[in-house]
Amino acid sequence: MTAVLDTQVLPPVGVRAGAFGNATHLACRACGAQSPLGPFYACMECFGPLEVGYDFPRVTRAQIEAGPKSIWRYAPLLPVPADIATFRSTDPGFTRLVDAGNLAADLGLRKLHVKDDSGNPTHSFKDRVVAVALSAARELGLNVLACPSTGNLANAVAAAAARAGIRSVVLVPSNLEQQKIIASAVYDTTLIAIEGNYDDVNKLASEIAGEEEGWAFVNVNVRPYYAEGSKTLAYEIAEQLGWRLPDQLVIPVASGSQLTKIDKGFSELIKLGLVEDKPVRIFGAQATGCSPIVQAYEAGQDVVAPVRPNTIAKSLAIGNPADGPYVLDVVRRTGGRIADVDDETVVRNILRLARTEGIFGETAGGVTVGVTAKLIADGDLDPDGETVIINSGDGLKTLDAVAGHVGPKTTIPPRYEAFTDFWKGYTA
Amino acid sequence: MTAVLDTQVLPPVGVRAGAFGNATHLACRACGAQSPLGPFYACMECFGPLEVGYDFPRVTRAQIEAGPKSIWRYAPLLPVPADIATFRSTDPGFTRLVDAGNLAADLGLRKLHVKDDSGNPTHSFKDRVVAVALSAARELGLNVLACPSTGNLANAVAAAAARAGIRSVVLVPSNLEQQKIIASAVYDTTLIAIEGNYDDVNKLASEIAGEEEGWAFVNVNVRPYYAEGSKTLAYEIAEQLGWRLPDQLVIPVASGSQLTKIDKGFSELIKLGLVEDKPVRIFGAQATGCSPIVQAYEAGQDVVAPVRPNTIAKSLAIGNPADGPYVLDVVRRTGGRIADVDDETVVRNILRLARTEGIFGETAGGVTVGVTAKLIADGDLDPDGETVIINSGDGLKTLDAVAGHVGPKTTIPPRYEAFTDFWKGYTA
């Protein structure tokens, strides 16, 4: 409604026209007050979280299909300029939607697809959100791309900044595993080790974001733009299904942003007439060792009490999830649910996904497959409904989770007789 | 020439019509004698290596562009059935061709693209060749997919077999790093550790391939089909350039098969009228610690003397490269060259690719970028020519190579003043 707009909603001085495409303003998710498109992330009225609002033109399937094979094919639906594909980014997205017949049979589902985001440039869905945050940073004249992280986000920020030719700073706990440090430091990011845990790192990041000029902490001060990147998962799923919506989805939940943005993406496609309107039931998946939203869901509450994470699913280990209340709203409104599985089940389901579909997901993938099985057993997921699950990251980054659970079937000397002796017994 | 066909060239009994698409026979690369399409890999006349021959129909750009976003869009040009996309495979290929402006500037090239095959399902180009081998195995009624390997190939075979629902067996040296064992074993392959080095493993694989019925060792008895998968790199590069050929390519060389098949792929596109005929100079890249083809090239010889590999670029460490003579032929015929760089240069160039383009390649990528720089310095590569280099695998699989070379810029307590103290000095 234009009536509620006031002069604040003009973009900051120096930002070019069309910098944010068809986005028109930021709106508070709590009180609805509008703010201008800028480096803002908290409502000026009530300090609530901000979300990007749009005035979409007509967008056609053909127009999208003629676009680049990356998230930029959906540029008209994102807070990015129309010429976004001419800037250097990692061009993430348009990952495989795998028709997962083997896993479907194993789980007892009629039709299942795995949206495999391990195919992104740094092998997690974070490349999507970082690419949109990078565009916002560029358009706002911010010249340092930064984040607090323990893994996927750090990889994505460091790689995107390298490709864009801008400076990046990644803050990590100093006790982070050496291999995770290498996988970000290789991009020549300014990696700063902080003597403390992830909460300490996060707090310091917010302080720097508040004090320093010109910094874009992707998940702090440009978070409203960043979060919009997850909508592309919804767009791709619909397009890859032949411009149809599935019946039900199971989505891993950390902050909860991905789940709420997939719901938002589907709504936008319906409003734009790009897909037929139909109910889509949305389910969330957490690890038992960090399941604050599940606890709120089961207690019938609207607010989420923070927990101290203790799970091998590190990429989902956010004890105080920013989008918790919105996740509760989406799963309740769509007839879904949010559920959890323990770490042993996570490992078993990483292996199940690999064994059935040849997809080696990270721990979050194990959480999602495990919760899918639980939802079927509990009668919550319809076995005849067309189902999509998200694999948000890559098993190569969480090898420790499965070490000790898999290995050689035998060790033999390099002689044919040794082989045949083993093989006869093995296949008997 | 139909005249040289004899009755042997009929396919084996039980193989369905069209099992190998437009492929018509196997031809010896040494003496030219023809063999039927079957599980054959050595010429019955002279024991030379066999290659797939075709009788292509008319194939159009539009037909290809309407196909799946995987190597199967090129099905009419591969030894696979027309309905290949209906079978379960990992659907590899159609990876990014990155317009690498930053790296181009750093190297002093006018126009450079990186074909980034780390985007494949198991993050190396091996997914391409294994997918074609899997099709051949299925059509020939072979029911075990197998390989000797120390890394990428094992991942690709185990994942492809899992997805296809057939048994796989992977033979590895028993002293292989635990993380490489995990990354294959996770797919529930029958991983057999062999007490010996890679040569011992390879020898045992050949013995099993010769003795056991029903086994498809992808790089042994179905090698002619397997090798054809690399042609898809050429097809994709041409299509992604807008149906044009580049002026020059730099390609990593292990067995040499990829390089020779890219050359073959370009020739086919020209013959089919899908691209304009023009000279393409092809360059090969090896690590100094395993550079038998470079040694032959520099000595002006046509045969390649085996070496004992000693390099961190394990995925290129084949001391007795099967396609050595054919690589020499291609680089000489096209006005290219094959060159090598030492391990220290490999590490520096892994970091160069990551720093400039946000692409974390494995050691083979470092070899290729390093050799590219060397070829420019030596005046062999034209700085004004449009250049493509291949990144064949993923840095997450060779973290050890860069460990000790990158890390945090500092370690500080979680306080804002500690940060500003560091930052002032760092940016001064």
Interface residues (C-beta under 8 A of the other chain):
Chain A: K69 R88 T90 D91 F94 R96 V98 G101 N102 D116 G119 P121 T122 H123 A158 A159 A160 A161 A162 R163 G165 V172 S174 Q178 Q179 I181 I182 A183 A185 V186 Y187 D188 T190 L191 I192 A193 I194 E195 G196 D200 V201 K203 L204 E207 I208 E211 I350 L351 A354 R355 T356 E357 G358 I359 F360 D394 G395 L396 K397 L399 V402 A403 V406 G407 P408 K409 T410 T411 I412 P413 P414 R415 Y416 F419 F422 Y426
Chain B: K69 R88 T90 D91 F94 R96 V98 G101 N102 D116 G119 P121 T122 H123 A158 A159 A160 A161 A162 R163 G165 V172 S174 Q178 Q179 I181 I182 A183 A185 V186 Y187 D188 T190 L191 I192 A193 I194 E195 G196 D200 V201 K203 L204 E207 I208 E211 I350 L351 A354 R355 T356 E357 G358 I359 F360 D394 G395 L396 K397 L399 V402 A403 V406 G407 P408 K409 T410 T411 I412 P413 P414 R415 Y416 F419 F422 Y426
